[in-house]
């Protein structure tokens, strides 16, 4: 028995914690008004209903697809722009002095604060929603890549220099691989932030997306529908994080034991 538990602890522990949470949820829901906190069974039945009944003319899978599309576009732009900028800020003191003051000025502004100006600039169409997700992901991507590059061991750079490596070789062959853990941490956090921001973005003028499902649940006074949307956000976000961890294990095999 002990051997079985040790061999399967990777999935037994998460399943046990989720099961305990659902049981606790069910017990608490028995003590309160179902309209305030629906039971797990009610939320499950609502999920099944939404799988067969479109919301706003779009299926449940379609709403998830719209949200994913917005998040992945914003996330891709954040990586393409934020990753090289953060690495250059950490590598070059000149670049840091030029960019850092502007970045430090914009960094404390929460992504939600950009919603009014995004609507003013881009309207309520797809552009404003992608922009809100991009702002959240972009800041985190820069911060993590910059921090990773700044904390690369100087001895690695000195060793490469002593072997005659050029400046570009020191950067691409030594510094960038050394800060890969921070880069992947930034990638994961950026994707998580973009996925969180899409909810706020879809609450303004959206007709599709998981955020729209939550708004519809609020308008219809259906707590179970709201919880379905919230759980979908958590499940999809967890799957995205798991996919990125798998990519990290593939690209950084030396960290396989640590991930």
N, C-alpha and C positions, 0 to 999 in steps of 0.2 A: 504493500500500500504506500509506504513512504517512497519507494522507488518510483511508483507511478506519479505521485505528486511532484517529485523533483523533476521528472522527465517532462511533465506537462505544466510546470509552474508558469511558463510564459503566457499561456492562455487561461489557466485556471484562476489565477489571482484577479485578472481584469473581469472575468465573468462573475466571480464571486462578489466583487465590489459592486458591479452593475446590478446583480441580483439583489444584494442587500439594499441598495438604493431604491429599487423598484418596490421591494417589500415595505420599506419604511414609507415611501410615497403612498402606497396603497393603504397602510394603516392610518396615516394622517388624513387621507382623503375621506375615510369613513367618519371622521369626527367633525368635518366641516361641510358647508354647503357645496354641492357638486358644481354649481355655477361659479363658485370662487376657486376651487381646486378640483378639477375632474380627476377621477380615478385613472390608473394606467389602462384599465380595460376600455374606458370611455375614449381615451386618447387613441388607443389602438383602433377602435371601431371608426373613429373619425378619420384616421389615416387611411383605412380601407375604403371608406366612402369617397375620400378625395382622390384616391387612385382611379375611381370609376366616374366621378362627377367633375367635370372641368370647373375651374374657378376663374371667372372673368373670361371664359372662352378658351382657356389654356389648361392643359393637363398638369398634374402635379410634377411629373418628370420634366415637362416643358418649363415650368417655373424654376425648377432647380437648374435647368440648362441655361436659361437666361441669366440667372445670377452668376453661374460659373463663367459664362462668356464674358460678362462685365469684369469679373474679378481677374480672370486670366489675361485679358487684354491689358488691364491696369498694371497687373503684376509684371507682365513681360516688359512693358514700357519702363517700369520702375527699376527692373534689373538692368536693362540696356543702358539707362541713363545714370542710375544711382551707383551701380557697382563700379564702373570705371572712375566716376567722379570721386567716390569715397577712397578708392585705392590711390588715386593720384594725390588726394589731400594728405593721406598718410605717408606717401612716399616723398613728395616734394614740398618743402617748406614754403616755397614761393606760391604754389597752388593753394596751400593751406591758408596763407595770409590773405589771399585774394578772395577765396570762397567762404572761409570759415565765418567771417562777420555776418554775411548774408544768411548763411545756414543757421547760425545761432539765433538770428532774429526771427526766422520763420519756424524753427523747430518747435518752440513752445505752443504754437497755434494748433489747436486740435483740428482734425479733419472735418468735424461737424461744423466748425465755424466757417468753413469755406463754402457751405451749401448755398447761402444767399448769393454770393458773388459768382459761383458756378452757374446758378440758374440765370443770373443776369447776363453772363457772358455766353453761355451755351444753350440756354433754354432748359426745358424739362425733358428733352430727348435723351438719347443714349450718352451723348457727350458729357453732360454734367455728372451722370452716375459714374462713368469711367473715371472722370477727373477726381471725384471725391475718393474713390478707391486708390487711385494713383498717388494722391497726396499722402495718404496714410502709409502706403508701402514704400514710397520714395524716401521719406525721411529715415525710416528704420534701416533701409538698405544702405544708405550713405553712412549712417552712424556705425553700423556693425562692420562694414568693410574698412572704414577709416580707423576704427579702434583696432581691428585685427592687424592692419598694416603697421600701425604705430607700435604694437607690442611684439613685432617680429624680433627675434633674438639678434642683436647686432653682431654677435660672433658668427652667425651664419653668413651675413653679408661680408664681413671681414675675411672669412675663409674663402668665399667665392672671389673676392677681389685679389686675394693673395695668389690664387691660381690663374689670374689673368682674365677673369670674366669681365665683359664690358658692362656698362651701366644697364643696358637693356637686358642682358643676360642675368644680371643680379636681380632685376625686377621680375622677369617672367619665369626664370628657372629656379629661383631661390625664394624670393619674398612672397610671391603669389601662392606657390604651394604651401609655404609655411603658415599662411593665414587662411587656408581653406576652411578650417573648422569655424572661424569667425564668419567667413563668407556664407557658409551653409546655415549658420545660426541666423544671420541676417536674412537669408532667403526664406527660411521657415517663418521667422517673425514677420517678415514683410507680407508673405502670403496670408498668414493668420490675420494681420491687421487689415489687409484688403478685403478679406472675407467678412470681417466684423463691420467694416465701413459700408459694405454693400447694403446692409440692412437699413442704415440711416439714409443712404442714397435712394433706396427704393421706396422709402416712406413719403417721398415728395414727387408726386406726379407720375408714378410708375403704374403700368397696367399688367406687368409681368414681373416675376421674381418671388423669392421666398419672403422678402419684406412685404410685398403686396398681399401675400396670404395672411400674414400677421395683421396687417391693417384691415383686411376684410373680416378677420375674426373679431377684431375690436369693434368694427362697425356693426357686425351682426350679433355682438354680445355673446360670442361663443368662445369660452376659455379653451375648450378642447382643440379648436382650430388654431388658436394662438400657440398652444403648446406643441402642436404638430409642426408648425413653422419653426419654433425655437429648437425642437429636437432635430429637425432636418439640418438646421444650421450647424448644430454640434456634431452630428454624424458626418456630414460632408466635410466640415473642417478637420475632423479627426482623420478621415481618409486621405485628405490632401497632405496633412502632416506626415502620415505614415508613408505615403508615396515619396515624399522628399527625403525621409530618413533612409528609405531603400536606395534612392539615388546617391545619397551621401556614402552609404556603405559600399556601393559599387565604385564610386570615384575616389574614395578615400579608404582603401582597404586596411591601411595601417591603424585606422580608428575603429575597426570592426568590433573589437572587444569592448570599446568604450561606449558605443552607440546603443 
